[in-house]
Amino acid sequence: MRIGVVGLGFMGATHLRAWQGVKGVELGAVASSDASKLAGDPSGIAGNLERGGEQLDFGDARRYRTFEELVADASVDAIDLCTPSHLHADQAVRALQAGKHVLVEKPMARTGEECDRMLAATAASGKVLMVGHVLRFWPDYTVALKLVRSGSLGKLRSAFLRRKCAAPDWSPWLRDKTKSGGAVLDLLIHDFDYCLQLVGAPSHVEATGAEDSANGIDLIEARLDYGGGAPQVVVSGGWYHPASYPFSMEFTLVCEEGTLDFRSGDRPLTLYRVDGSTDTIATAEQDAFDAELTAFAGACEAGKAPSECRPEESAAAVAIAAAADLSRSNAGVRTPCGGRR
């Protein structure tokens, strides 16, 4: 399979490195409007994870300045869209209509209507559409999910997920909410999507927080309502001023027979059992981005959406984020989610 990567910012560069290790995939083309990035210069690339920094190697891949040029390349079988969120829907639909499989970086799109257009296009084309929800392949999160689903820890009683970082100052579009959706959609979409795996789609969301985009503040605490008897689920975090605030992600999952706890950087996945014992849980060494792209390649080979990351669920995550943002703007009013799929 020949892959074409559109967008050579932080995520595009991350995907390029990961594609090098995916069997059966050849880099066929890249596209960027930035001439220095198209020349392989990483100096203008930044993100909230400490990855890369080395010269980008495109090998013999064709180089294009626009998405339109790349999507017209008949030698490319699949397209990896690492472009700004407000471009996802139009580009994905056009690529699917051109007969390409599509991997699109999270979030799936800016709105539910755009997600629906993408779902209709993948159904009509018969081509694979997958959203790059890398958390579905992140070892600490996948192992915790398996433990909860196994029932070995009893019922899940509470889930708390937090994700924090500095307001992104490396790409102006990220600070423009009309394009990125702000921290709720761009950052916390990871955790809303993980909640879909843990518990499913909530009926309502109640959220409060603070939004001051001029100063790089975009914070939320969202309570996901699953009805009586369901676990208490809270997603918290966002952007805490620009530049200096460090990235971190964490979760605490309270089950009847123990609590699973993880915090990036200083706390590996740990199980605190009801009897007082403590176990550090072993996780796989495989890089999450490698696993994500391998799953997409396998889905393309099989000709069907990957079971690990179905686009319908990615659309549901966008619906949850939209409900949370709306509730926050209305001082925490209980807001229907509309994320059941």
Backbone hydrogen bonds, N-H to C=O, Kabsch-Sander energy under -0.5 kcal/mol:
donor,donor_aa,acceptor,acceptor_aa,energy
3,I,1,M,-0.5
3,I,26,E,-2.7
4,G,78,A,-2.4
5,V,29,A,-2.3
6,V,4,G,-0.5
6,V,80,D,-2.7
7,G,5,V,-0.6
7,G,31,A,-2.9
13,A,9,G,-2.7
14,T,10,F,-2.0
15,H,11,M,-2.6
16,L,12,G,-2.3
17,R,13,A,-1.9
18,A,14,T,-1.8
19,W,15,H,-2.9
20,Q,16,L,-0.9
21,G,18,A,-1.7
22,V,19,W,-1.5
23,K,21,G,-0.6
25,V,22,V,-1.3
26,E,1,M,-2.9
28,G,3,I,-2.7
28,G,26,E,-0.8
29,A,3,I,-1.4
30,V,62,R,-2.5
31,A,5,V,-2.0
32,S,64,Y,-2.1
35,A,33,S,-0.7
38,L,34,D,-2.1
39,A,35,A,-1.0
40,G,37,K,-1.8
41,D,36,S,-2.5
45,I,42,P,-2.1
51,R,49,L,-1.6
56,L,40,G,-2.4
58,F,56,L,-0.6
61,A,58,F,-2.3
62,R,28,G,-2.4
64,Y,30,V,-2.5
70,L,66,T,-1.6
71,V,67,F,-2.9
72,A,68,E,-0.9
73,D,70,L,-1.9
74,A,72,A,-0.8
76,V,73,D,-1.5
77,D,2,R,-2.1
77,D,75,S,-0.5
78,A,2,R,-1.8
79,I,101,H,-2.8
80,D,4,G,-3.1
81,L,79,I,-0.7
81,L,103,L,-3.2
82,C,6,V,-2.9
82,C,80,D,-0.8
86,H,179,K,-0.5
87,L,84,P,-2.1
88,H,84,P,-0.5
88,H,85,S,-1.2
91,Q,87,L,-2.2
92,A,88,H,-2.9
93,V,89,A,-2.6
94,R,90,D,-2.1
95,A,91,Q,-2.4
96,L,92,A,-2.6
97,Q,93,V,-2.5
98,A,94,R,-1.3
99,G,96,L,-1.7
100,K,95,A,-2.4
101,H,77,D,-1.9
102,V,128,V,-3.1
103,L,79,I,-2.7
104,V,102,V,-0.5
104,V,130,M,-2.5
105,E,81,L,-2.6
106,K,132,G,-0.8
115,C,111,T,-1.9
116,D,112,G,-2.4
117,R,113,E,-1.8
118,M,114,E,-1.9
119,L,115,C,-2.4
120,A,116,D,-2.4
121,A,117,R,-2.0
122,T,118,M,-2.2
123,A,119,L,-1.9
124,A,120,A,-2.2
125,S,121,A,-2.1
126,G,122,T,-1.8
130,M,102,V,-2.3
132,G,104,V,-2.8
133,H,131,V,-2.4
134,V,132,G,-1.6
136,R,133,H,-1.8
137,F,134,V,-2.2
138,W,135,L,-0.9
141,Y,138,W,-0.7
142,T,138,W,-2.7
143,V,139,P,-2.5
144,A,140,D,-1.7
145,L,141,Y,-2.1
146,K,142,T,-2.1
147,L,143,V,-2.1
148,V,144,A,-2.3
149,R,145,L,-2.8
150,S,146,K,-1.8
151,G,147,L,-0.7
151,G,148,V,-1.0
152,S,147,L,-0.6
153,L,147,L,-0.6
154,G,151,G,-1.6
157,R,254,V,-3.5
158,S,254,V,-1.7
159,A,232,Q,-3.0
160,F,252,T,-2.3
161,L,234,V,-2.5
162,R,250,E,-2.3
163,R,236,S,-1.8
164,K,248,S,-2.7
165,C,238,G,-1.8
166,A,245,Y,-1.1
167,A,241,H,-2.3
174,L,171,S,-1.6
175,R,171,S,-0.6
175,R,172,P,-0.9
176,D,173,W,-1.0
177,K,175,R,-0.8
179,K,176,D,-1.8
180,S,176,D,-2.3
181,G,177,K,-1.8
185,L,181,G,-0.9
186,D,182,G,-2.9
187,L,183,A,-1.7
188,L,183,A,-2.4
190,H,187,L,-1.4
192,F,188,L,-2.2
193,D,189,I,-2.3
194,Y,190,H,-1.8
195,C,191,D,-2.0
196,L,192,F,-1.3
197,Q,193,D,-1.2
198,L,194,Y,-2.3
199,V,195,C,-3.1
200,G,195,C,-1.7
203,S,225,D,-2.3
204,H,225,D,-1.2
205,V,335,T,-2.2
206,E,223,R,-2.1
208,T,221,E,-1.8
210,A,219,L,-1.1
212,D,217,I,-3.2
215,N,212,D,-1.4
216,G,213,S,-1.2
217,I,212,D,-2.2
218,D,216,G,-0.5
218,D,239,W,-2.2
219,L,210,A,-3.3
220,I,237,G,-2.2
221,E,208,T,-2.7
222,A,235,V,-3.3
223,R,206,E,-3.3
224,L,222,A,-0.6
224,L,233,V,-2.4
225,D,204,H,-2.7
225,D,223,R,-0.5
226,Y,224,L,-0.6
230,A,227,G,-1.6
232,Q,157,R,-2.2
233,V,224,L,-0.7
233,V,231,P,-0.5
234,V,159,A,-2.6
235,V,222,A,-2.6
236,S,161,L,-2.8
237,G,220,I,-1.8
238,G,163,R,-2.0
239,W,218,D,-2.2
240,Y,165,C,-2.3
241,H,216,G,-1.4
241,H,239,W,-0.6
243,A,167,A,-1.0
244,S,242,P,-2.0
248,S,164,K,-2.4
250,E,162,R,-2.5
251,F,262,F,-2.3
252,T,160,F,-2.3
253,L,260,L,-2.9
254,V,158,S,-2.7
254,V,252,T,-0.6
255,C,253,L,-0.6
255,C,258,G,-2.6
256,E,155,K,-1.6
257,E,153,L,-3.0
258,G,255,C,-0.9
259,T,272,Y,-2.4
260,L,253,L,-2.7
261,D,270,T,-2.6
262,F,251,F,-2.3
263,R,267,R,-2.4
264,S,249,M,-2.9
266,D,263,R,-0.9
267,R,263,R,-2.4
270,T,261,D,-2.5
271,L,279,D,-3.4
272,Y,259,T,-3.0
272,Y,270,T,-0.6
273,R,271,L,-0.8
273,R,277,S,-2.4
274,V,257,E,-1.7
276,G,273,R,-1.9
279,D,271,L,-2.6
281,I,269,L,-2.6
281,I,279,D,-0.6
291,A,287,D,-2.2
292,E,288,A,-2.4
293,L,289,F,-2.4
294,T,290,D,-2.2
295,A,291,A,-2.1
296,F,292,E,-1.9
297,A,293,L,-2.5
298,G,294,T,-2.3
299,A,295,A,-2.0
300,C,296,F,-2.3
301,E,297,A,-2.1
302,A,298,G,-2.1
303,G,299,A,-1.8
304,K,299,A,-1.6
309,C,306,P,-1.0
313,E,310,R,-0.7
314,S,310,R,-1.5
315,A,311,P,-2.1
316,A,312,E,-1.6
317,A,313,E,-1.9
318,V,314,S,-1.4
319,A,315,A,-1.7
320,I,316,A,-2.0
321,A,317,A,-2.3
322,A,318,V,-2.4
323,A,319,A,-2.1
324,A,320,I,-2.4
325,D,321,A,-2.4
326,L,322,A,-2.3
327,S,323,A,-2.5
328,R,324,A,-2.4
329,S,325,D,-2.0
330,N,326,L,-1.0
330,N,327,S,-0.6
331,A,328,R,-1.5
332,G,207,A,-0.5
332,G,327,S,-2.7
333,V,327,S,-0.8
333,V,330,N,-0.8
335,T,205,V,-2.6
337,C,203,S,-2.6
